[in-house]
Amino acid sequence: MNRWVIGVEIALLAAGTIWLFARKTHVRELAGADLSQRDLSGRNLDHANLRGALLVRAKLRHASLRGADLEKADLTQANLGDAALQEANLRRATLKHADFLAASLERTTLAGAIALRAGFTDANLKEANCEGANLSGATFLRARANGINLADADLTDARFRLTDLHGAILRGAILRKADLLMASLDSADLSGARYDRSTQWPGGFDPRTHGAIKVDEPEPADMRGGTGKPVSPRARREAARSEGDERMRGDRSHP
């Protein structure tokens, strides 16, 4: 009788293990899934494949997404308050109006992400990679962002009050109308960053001595293309070279 009971217990344990493994595998493979407006608060989604998933207005408070792949995922208006996103991949994700209140984003990749009006108040963004991201109007109030990479990011109208940007990389970033009052910019790299008269800096901080460029004046007409957008230096050089070639051909045809 005891042997029979033990056998049943072993069988049940094995079945439970198989079920848990299947459930775990199912949870991890969610690429392209539509999870919009789903309540995933507190869920363990560490290393989950959520690439291209739809998480519009999803509730992910206190969720664990460490190392998760969220590349090109849509998290518009998602609530990620207190979520753990260390080393997660949010490259080229859509994060418009998403809320990352007090979330952990250390060493997280947000390169090329579209995060207009996203909220990062009290978040930990230490050494996060936000290169080339569109963070226009985003809020970083009291965020810990030392060592963050914001190179070539669009930070127009972004708010960094009381933000720790010690050692941050802001090369080529757009800082028009940005609010950096009382932010810590010690050892920050601002070379080539562009700001205007509306940009607010910490008291006594001179952005020009740190390599930033003031761009209050509009771009000259010959610096813009037919669409009215600024033309890159390389494009101007190629256009000049093409114009020179045309002149040379014209001279040869009229001796």
CORQUIGI-V634499 format. One line per field, one symbol per residue. ss: DSSP state (H for helix, E for strand, C for the rest). phi: phi as a letter, one per 40 degrees, with the letter a starting at -180 (. if undefined). burial: # if it has 16 or more other ideal C-beta (glycine too) atoms within 10 Angstrom, else .. Layout:
ss: ???
phi: ???
burial: ???
//
This chain:
ss: CHHHHHHHHHHHHHHHHHHHHHHHHHHHECCCCECCCCECCCCECCCCECCCCECCCCECCCCECCCCECCCCECCCCECCCCECCCCECCCCECCCCECCCCECCCCECCCCECCCCECCCCECCCCECCCCECCCCECCCCECCCCECCCCECCCCECCCCECCCCECCCCECCCCECCCCECCCCECCCCEECCCCECCCCCCHHHHCCEECCCCCCHHHECCCCCECCHHHHHHHHHHHHHHHHHHHHHCC
phi: .cccccccccccccccccccccccccccbbcgccbdgccbdgccbdgccbcgccbcfcbbcgcbbcgccbdgcbbdfcbbdgcbbdgcbbdfccbdgcbbdfcbbcfccbdgcbbcfcbbdgcbbdfcbbdgccbdgcbbdfccbcgcbbcgccbdgcbbcfccbdgcbbdgccbcgcbbdgccbdgccbcgcbbbcccbbcdgcbcccbgcbcbccccddccbcccgcdccdccccccccccccccccccccbc
burial: ...........................#.#..#.##.#.##.#.##.#########.####.############################################.######################################################.##################..###..###..###...###.....#..#.#..#...............#........................
//
